[in-house]
Amino acid sequence: MKESKAKYAKASALRYDPKKNNAPVVVAKGRGELAEKIIEIAKKENIPITKNNVLADILDGLDIYEEIPTEIYKAIANIFAFLHKLNEKASKQSPS
């Protein structure tokens, strides 16, 4: 019997507000169907998605509204920098 891919999916959503937090916080997370729903919502809202199984495992172990651990700051910073570049590129291409 073939098992569903969704059963093993993991997804987490992060938010960073430097006025409120010292580090990004987990604002949503889930496995299986819940993970698929998080991904679906992100796509619908044009929120960039990145895949990283190691980070997914780490984030899955955190509680909602928990700040990310210092050990993964660099990895998360690289993702946020990439997303910032995407936003800059998109804003330059959009007619004002």
N, CA, C and O atoms as a GROMACS GRO file, in nm:
protein
  384
    1MET      N    1   0.084  -0.118   0.000
    1MET     CA    2   0.000   0.000   0.000
    1MET      C    3   0.088   0.124   0.000
    1MET      O    4   0.177   0.137   0.084
    2LYS      N    5   0.065   0.214  -0.092
    2LYS     CA    6   0.143   0.337  -0.103
    2LYS      C    7   0.088   0.441  -0.006
    2LYS      O    8  -0.033   0.466  -0.004
    3GLU      N    9   0.176   0.502   0.072
    3GLU     CA   10   0.133   0.601   0.170
    3GLU      C   11   0.129   0.740   0.106
    3GLU      O   12   0.206   0.769   0.015
    4SER      N   13   0.041   0.823   0.154
    4SER     CA   14   0.025   0.959   0.103
    4SER      C   15   0.147   1.044   0.133
    4SER      O   16   0.204   1.037   0.242
    5LYS      N   17   0.188   1.125   0.034
    5LYS     CA   18   0.298   1.219   0.053
    5LYS      C   19   0.262   1.321   0.160
    5LYS      O   20   0.348   1.363   0.238
    6ALA      N   21   0.135   1.362   0.164
    6ALA     CA   22   0.091   1.462   0.261
    6ALA      C   23   0.110   1.416   0.405
    6ALA      O   24   0.130   1.498   0.495
    7LYS      N   25   0.104   1.286   0.429
    7LYS     CA   26   0.121   1.233   0.564
    7LYS      C   27   0.257   1.272   0.622
    7LYS      O   28   0.270   1.290   0.743
    8TYR      N   29   0.356   1.285   0.536
    8TYR     CA   30   0.491   1.315   0.582
    8TYR      C   31   0.530   1.461   0.563
    8TYR      O   32   0.639   1.501   0.605
    9ALA      N   33   0.444   1.541   0.502
    9ALA     CA   34   0.476   1.682   0.478
    9ALA      C   35   0.481   1.758   0.610
    9ALA      O   36   0.405   1.730   0.703
   10LYS      N   37   0.570   1.855   0.616
   10LYS     CA   38   0.579   1.946   0.730
   10LYS      C   39   0.585   2.086   0.674
   10LYS      O   40   0.647   2.110   0.570
   11ALA      N   41   0.522   2.179   0.741
   11ALA     CA   42   0.528   2.318   0.700
   11ALA      C   43   0.525   2.406   0.824
   11ALA      O   44   0.459   2.375   0.923
   12SER      N   45   0.598   2.515   0.816
   12SER     CA   46   0.599   2.614   0.922
   12SER      C   47   0.596   2.752   0.858
   12SER      O   48   0.647   2.773   0.748
   13ALA      N   49   0.535   2.845   0.928
   13ALA     CA   50   0.533   2.984   0.883
   13ALA      C   51   0.601   3.068   0.990
   13ALA      O   52   0.577   3.050   1.110
   14LEU      N   53   0.686   3.159   0.945
   14LEU     CA   54   0.760   3.246   1.036
   14LEU      C   55   0.720   3.391   1.013
   14LEU      O   56   0.683   3.430   0.903
   15ARG      N   57   0.728   3.468   1.120
   15ARG     CA   58   0.705   3.613   1.110
   15ARG      C   59   0.816   3.680   1.192
   15ARG      O   60   0.855   3.631   1.298
   16TYR      N   61   0.864   3.792   1.140
   16TYR     CA   62   0.965   3.866   1.214
   16TYR      C   63   0.926   4.012   1.222
   16TYR      O   64   0.914   4.080   1.120
   17ASP      N   65   0.907   4.060   1.343
   17ASP     CA   66   0.880   4.200   1.369
   17ASP      C   67   0.983   4.246   1.471
   17ASP      O   68   0.968   4.219   1.590
   18PRO      N   69   1.088   4.316   1.423
   18PRO     CA   70   1.196   4.355   1.516
   18PRO      C   71   1.150   4.446   1.630
   18PRO      O   72   1.221   4.460   1.729
   19LYS      N   73   1.032   4.508   1.615
   19LYS     CA   74   0.981   4.592   1.723
   19LYS      C   75   0.921   4.509   1.836
   19LYS      O   76   0.910   4.555   1.950
   20LYS      N   77   0.882   4.384   1.804
   20LYS     CA   78   0.816   4.298   1.903
   20LYS      C   79   0.901   4.179   1.947
   20LYS      O   80   0.885   4.129   2.058
   21ASN      N   81   0.990   4.134   1.859
   21ASN     CA   82   1.064   4.011   1.887
   21ASN      C   83   1.213   4.028   1.861
   21ASN      O   84   1.255   4.111   1.780
   22ASN      N   85   1.292   3.948   1.931
   22ASN     CA   86   1.436   3.946   1.908
   22ASN      C   87   1.474   3.861   1.788
   22ASN      O   88   1.582   3.878   1.732
   23ALA      N   89   1.386   3.770   1.749
   23ALA     CA   90   1.412   3.677   1.640
   23ALA      C   91   1.278   3.641   1.575
   23ALA      O   92   1.173   3.665   1.633
   24PRO      N   93   1.284   3.583   1.455
   24PRO     CA   94   1.159   3.535   1.394
   24PRO      C   95   1.089   3.435   1.485
   24PRO      O   96   1.153   3.360   1.560
   25VAL      N   97   0.956   3.434   1.478
   25VAL     CA   98   0.876   3.342   1.558
   25VAL      C   99   0.794   3.252   1.467
   25VAL      O  100   0.757   3.290   1.356
   26VAL      N  101   0.765   3.134   1.515
   26VAL     CA  102   0.679   3.041   1.444
   26VAL      C  103   0.535   3.086   1.465
   26VAL      O  104   0.489   3.095   1.579
   27VAL      N  105   0.463   3.115   1.356
   27VAL     CA  106   0.324   3.159   1.369
   27VAL      C  107   0.226   3.052   1.322
   27VAL      O  108   0.106   3.063   1.346
   28ALA      N  109   0.276   2.951   1.254
   28ALA     CA  110   0.193   2.837   1.213
   28ALA      C  111   0.285   2.720   1.185
   28ALA      O  112   0.399   2.738   1.141
   29LYS      N  113   0.234   2.600   1.211
   29LYS     CA  114   0.310   2.480   1.178
   29LYS      C  115   0.215   2.363   1.172
   29LYS      O  116   0.109   2.363   1.234
   30GLY      N  117   0.254   2.263   1.096
   30GLY     CA  118   0.169   2.146   1.088
   30GLY      C  119   0.234   2.035   1.009
   30GLY      O  120   0.336   2.054   0.941
   31ARG      N  121   0.173   1.919   1.019
   31ARG     CA  122   0.217   1.800   0.946
   31ARG      C  123   0.101   1.749   0.863
   31ARG      O  124  -0.015   1.777   0.892
   32GLY      N  125   0.134   1.675   0.759
   32GLY     CA  126   0.031   1.609   0.680
   32GLY      C  127  -0.064   1.707   0.615
   32GLY      O  128  -0.022   1.802   0.548
   33GLU      N  129  -0.194   1.683   0.636
   33GLU     CA  130  -0.296   1.767   0.573
   33GLU      C  131  -0.287   1.912   0.620
   33GLU      O  132  -0.311   2.004   0.542
   34LEU      N  133  -0.254   1.933   0.747
   34LEU     CA  134  -0.240   2.070   0.798
   34LEU      C  135  -0.124   2.140   0.728
   34LEU      O  136  -0.135   2.258   0.694
   35ALA      N  137  -0.014   2.070   0.706
   35ALA     CA  138   0.100   2.127   0.634
   35ALA      C  139   0.058   2.165   0.492
   35ALA      O  140   0.093   2.272   0.443
   36GLU      N  141  -0.016   2.077   0.428
   36GLU     CA  142  -0.063   2.106   0.292
   36GLU      C  143  -0.152   2.230   0.291
   36GLU      O  144  -0.147   2.308   0.197
   37LYS      N  145  -0.234   2.249   0.394
   37LYS     CA  146  -0.322   2.366   0.404
   37LYS      C  147  -0.239   2.493   0.424
   37LYS      O  148  -0.269   2.596   0.364
   38ILE      N  149  -0.135   2.486   0.507
   38ILE     CA  150  -0.047   2.602   0.528
   38ILE      C  151   0.017   2.641   0.395
   38ILE      O  152   0.023   2.760   0.361
   39ILE      N  153   0.065   2.543   0.321
   39ILE     CA  154   0.128   2.569   0.191
   39ILE      C  155   0.026   2.627   0.093
   39ILE      O  156   0.056   2.721   0.019
   40GLU      N  157  -0.094   2.573   0.093
   40GLU     CA  158  -0.201   2.621   0.005
   40GLU      C  159  -0.233   2.768   0.034
   40GLU      O  160  -0.248   2.848  -0.059
   41ILE      N  161  -0.243   2.803   0.160
   41ILE     CA  162  -0.273   2.941   0.200
   41ILE      C  163  -0.158   3.033   0.158
   41ILE      O  164  -0.182   3.142   0.107
   42ALA      N  165  -0.035   2.989   0.179
   42ALA     CA  166   0.081   3.070   0.140
   42ALA      C  167   0.078   3.097  -0.010
   42ALA      O  168   0.102   3.209  -0.054
   43LYS      N  169   0.050   2.995  -0.088
   43LYS     CA  170   0.044   3.013  -0.234
   43LYS      C  171  -0.067   3.110  -0.271
   43LYS      O  172  -0.047   3.198  -0.355
   44LYS      N  173  -0.183   3.094  -0.211
   44LYS     CA  174  -0.298   3.181  -0.240
   44LYS      C  175  -0.267   3.327  -0.207
   44LYS      O  176  -0.310   3.417  -0.278
   45GLU      N  177  -0.192   3.348  -0.100
   45GLU     CA  178  -0.159   3.484  -0.055
   45GLU      C  179  -0.028   3.535  -0.113
   45GLU      O  180   0.022   3.641  -0.073
   46ASN      N  181   0.029   3.460  -0.209
   46ASN     CA  182   0.156   3.498  -0.272
   46ASN      C  183   0.270   3.514  -0.172
   46ASN      O  184   0.356   3.601  -0.187
   47ILE      N  185   0.269   3.429  -0.072
   47ILE     CA  186   0.377   3.427   0.027
   47ILE      C  187   0.482   3.329  -0.023
   47ILE      O  188   0.450   3.213  -0.051
   48PRO      N  189   0.607   3.374  -0.036
   48PRO     CA  190   0.710   3.284  -0.087
   48PRO      C  191   0.727   3.160   0.000
   48PRO      O  192   0.714   3.165   0.123
   49ILE      N  193   0.756   3.050  -0.066
   49ILE     CA  194   0.774   2.921   0.001
   49ILE      C  195   0.913   2.869  -0.033
   49ILE      O  196   0.958   2.879  -0.147
   50THR      N  197   0.980   2.816   0.066
   50THR     CA  198   1.109   2.752   0.043
   50THR      C  199   1.106   2.614   0.108
   50THR      O  200   1.036   2.593   0.208
   51LYS      N  201   1.180   2.523   0.051
   51LYS     CA  202   1.182   2.386   0.104
   51LYS      C  203   1.320   2.358   0.163
   51LYS      O  204   1.422   2.372   0.096
   52ASN      N  205   1.320   2.317   0.289
   52ASN     CA  206   1.442   2.280   0.358
   52ASN      C  207   1.404   2.179   0.466
   52ASN      O  208   1.351   2.216   0.571
   53ASN      N  209   1.431   2.052   0.440
   53ASN     CA  210   1.388   1.947   0.532
   53ASN      C  211   1.449   1.957   0.671
   53ASN      O  212   1.383   1.928   0.770
   54VAL      N  213   1.576   1.998   0.678
   54VAL     CA  214   1.642   2.010   0.808
   54VAL      C  215   1.576   2.120   0.891
   54VAL      O  216   1.545   2.100   1.008
   55LEU      N  217   1.553   2.237   0.829
   55LEU     CA  218   1.486   2.345   0.901
   55LEU      C  219   1.343   2.307   0.936
   55LEU      O  220   1.293   2.343   1.042
   56ALA      N  221   1.276   2.236   0.846
   56ALA     CA  222   1.138   2.193   0.874
   56ALA      C  223   1.134   2.107   0.999
   56ALA      O  224   1.043   2.121   1.082
   57ASP      N  225   1.231   2.018   1.014
   57ASP     CA  226   1.235   1.933   1.134
   57ASP      C  227   1.259   2.015   1.260
   57ASP      O  228   1.196   1.991   1.363
   58ILE      N  229   1.348   2.113   1.252
   58ILE     CA  230   1.378   2.197   1.368
   58ILE      C  231   1.255   2.281   1.405
   58ILE      O  232   1.215   2.286   1.521
   59LEU      N  233   1.197   2.346   1.305
   59LEU     CA  234   1.080   2.432   1.331
   59LEU      C  235   0.961   2.352   1.381
   59LEU      O  236   0.881   2.402   1.460
   60ASP      N  237   0.949   2.228   1.336
   60ASP     CA  238   0.840   2.142   1.381
   60ASP      C  239   0.849   2.114   1.531
   60ASP      O  240   0.748   2.087   1.596
   61GLY      N  241   0.970   2.121   1.585
   61GLY     CA  242   0.989   2.097   1.728
   61GLY      C  243   0.964   2.218   1.816
   61GLY      O  244   0.968   2.207   1.938
   62LEU      N  245   0.938   2.333   1.755
   62LEU     CA  246   0.913   2.455   1.832
   62LEU      C  247   0.764   2.472   1.856
   62LEU      O  248   0.681   2.414   1.786
   63ASP      N  249   0.731   2.552   1.956
   63ASP     CA  250   0.593   2.585   1.985
   63ASP      C  251   0.550   2.706   1.903
   63ASP      O  252   0.634   2.784   1.858
   64ILE      N  253   0.420   2.721   1.884
   64ILE     CA  254   0.367   2.840   1.817
   64ILE      C  255   0.404   2.963   1.900
   64ILE      O  256   0.394   2.961   2.023
   65TYR      N  257   0.446   3.068   1.833
   65TYR     CA  258   0.492   3.195   1.891
   65TYR      C  259   0.625   3.184   1.964
   65TYR      O  260   0.664   3.275   2.037
   66GLU      N  261   0.695   3.072   1.945
   66GLU     CA  262   0.828   3.059   2.002
   66GLU      C  263   0.930   3.117   1.904
   66GLU      O  264   0.921   3.094   1.783
   67GLU      N  265   1.027   3.191   1.956
   67GLU     CA  266   1.133   3.244   1.872
   67GLU      C  267   1.223   3.129   1.827
   67GLU      O  268   1.241   3.030   1.898
   68ILE      N  269   1.279   3.145   1.707
   68ILE     CA  270   1.368   3.041   1.655
   68ILE      C  271   1.495   3.038   1.741
   68ILE      O  272   1.535   3.141   1.796
   69PRO      N  273   1.559   2.922   1.753
   69PRO     CA  274   1.682   2.912   1.833
   69PRO      C  275   1.800   2.979   1.761
   69PRO      O  276   1.803   2.986   1.638
   70THR      N  277   1.894   3.027   1.839
   70THR     CA  278   2.010   3.097   1.783
   70THR      C  279   2.089   3.010   1.684
   70THR      O  280   2.152   3.063   1.592
   71GLU      N  281   2.084   2.879   1.702
   71GLU     CA  282   2.159   2.788   1.614
   71GLU      C  283   2.114   2.796   1.468
   71GLU      O  284   2.190   2.759   1.378
   72ILE      N  285   1.992   2.843   1.444
   72ILE     CA  286   1.946   2.848   1.304
   72ILE      C  287   1.930   2.992   1.254
   72ILE      O  288   1.872   3.012   1.147
   73TYR      N  289   1.979   3.090   1.328
   73TYR     CA  290   1.969   3.229   1.284
   73TYR      C  291   2.025   3.248   1.143
   73TYR      O  292   1.961   3.310   1.058
   74LYS      N  293   2.144   3.194   1.118
   74LYS     CA  294   2.210   3.216   0.989
   74LYS      C  295   2.126   3.158   0.875
   74LYS      O  296   2.110   3.223   0.772
   75ALA      N  297   2.075   3.038   0.892
   75ALA     CA  298   1.995   2.976   0.786
   75ALA      C  299   1.868   3.057   0.760
   75ALA      O  300   1.831   3.080   0.645
   76ILE      N  301   1.802   3.101   0.866
   76ILE     CA  302   1.679   3.179   0.851
   76ILE      C  303   1.712   3.316   0.793
   76ILE      O  304   1.636   3.367   0.710
   77ALA      N  305   1.822   3.376   0.835
   77ALA     CA  306   1.863   3.506   0.780
   77ALA      C  307   1.887   3.496   0.630
   77ALA      O  308   1.851   3.587   0.555
   78ASN      N  309   1.948   3.387   0.586
   78ASN     CA  310   1.971   3.368   0.442
   78ASN      C  311   1.838   3.359   0.367
   78ASN      O  312   1.824   3.415   0.258
   79ILE      N  313   1.740   3.290   0.424
   79ILE     CA  314   1.609   3.280   0.361
   79ILE      C  315   1.542   3.418   0.357
   79ILE      O  316   1.486   3.456   0.254
   80PHE      N  317   1.547   3.491   0.468
   80PHE     CA  318   1.485   3.624   0.471
   80PHE      C  319   1.554   3.718   0.372
   80PHE      O  320   1.488   3.799   0.308
   81ALA      N  321   1.686   3.710   0.360
   81ALA     CA  322   1.759   3.793   0.264
   81ALA      C  323   1.716   3.761   0.121
   81ALA      O  324   1.697   3.851   0.040
   82PHE      N  325   1.700   3.633   0.092
   82PHE     CA  326   1.653   3.591  -0.040
   82PHE      C  327   1.514   3.647  -0.067
   82PHE      O  328   1.487   3.698  -0.176
   83LEU      N  329   1.425   3.638   0.031
   83LEU     CA  330   1.289   3.690   0.015
   83LEU      C  331   1.289   3.842  -0.002
   83LEU      O  332   1.210   3.896  -0.079
   84HIS      N  333   1.377   3.910   0.069
   84HIS     CA  334   1.389   4.055   0.055
   84HIS      C  335   1.430   4.092  -0.087
   84HIS      O  336   1.377   4.186  -0.145
   85LYS      N  337   1.525   4.017  -0.143
   85LYS     CA  338   1.568   4.042  -0.281
   85LYS      C  339   1.454   4.018  -0.379
   85LYS      O  340   1.438   4.093  -0.475
   86LEU      N  341   1.375   3.913  -0.355
   86LEU     CA  342   1.260   3.888  -0.441
   86LEU      C  343   1.161   4.004  -0.435
   86LEU      O  344   1.108   4.046  -0.538
   87ASN      N  345   1.136   4.054  -0.315
   87ASN     CA  346   1.043   4.167  -0.299
   87ASN      C  347   1.094   4.292  -0.370
   87ASN      O  348   1.017   4.363  -0.434
   88GLU      N  349   1.225   4.318  -0.358
   88GLU     CA  350   1.283   4.434  -0.426
   88GLU      C  351   1.269   4.421  -0.576
   88GLU      O  352   1.232   4.516  -0.645
   89LYS      N  353   1.300   4.303  -0.627
   89LYS     CA  354   1.291   4.278  -0.771
   89LYS      C  355   1.147   4.295  -0.820
   89LYS      O  356   1.123   4.354  -0.925
   90ALA      N  357   1.052   4.243  -0.743
   90ALA     CA  358   0.911   4.252  -0.782
   90ALA      C  359   0.865   4.398  -0.781
   90ALA      O  360   0.790   4.440  -0.870
   91SER      N  361   0.908   4.475  -0.681
   91SER     CA  362   0.863   4.614  -0.672
   91SER      C  363   0.922   4.698  -0.786
   91SER      O  364   0.857   4.793  -0.831
   92LYS      N  365   1.041   4.666  -0.833
   92LYS     CA  366   1.102   4.737  -0.946
   92LYS      C  367   1.031   4.705  -1.076
   92LYS      O  368   1.027   4.787  -1.168
   93GLN      N  369   0.974   4.585  -1.085
   93GLN     CA  370   0.906   4.542  -1.207
   93GLN      C  371   0.761   4.587  -1.212
   93GLN      O  372   0.702   4.593  -1.319
   94SER      N  373   0.704   4.620  -1.096
   94SER     CA  374   0.563   4.661  -1.090
   94SER      C  375   0.552   4.807  -1.134
   94SER      O  376   0.630   4.891  -1.089
   95PRO      N  377   0.455   4.836  -1.220
   95PRO     CA  378   0.433   4.977  -1.257
   95PRO      C  379   0.377   5.054  -1.141
   95PRO      O  380   0.289   5.005  -1.070
   96SER      N  381   0.426   5.173  -1.120
   96SER     CA  382   0.380   5.257  -1.007
   96SER      C  383   0.267   5.346  -1.046
   96SER      O  384   0.217   5.422  -0.963
   0.00000   0.00000   0.00000
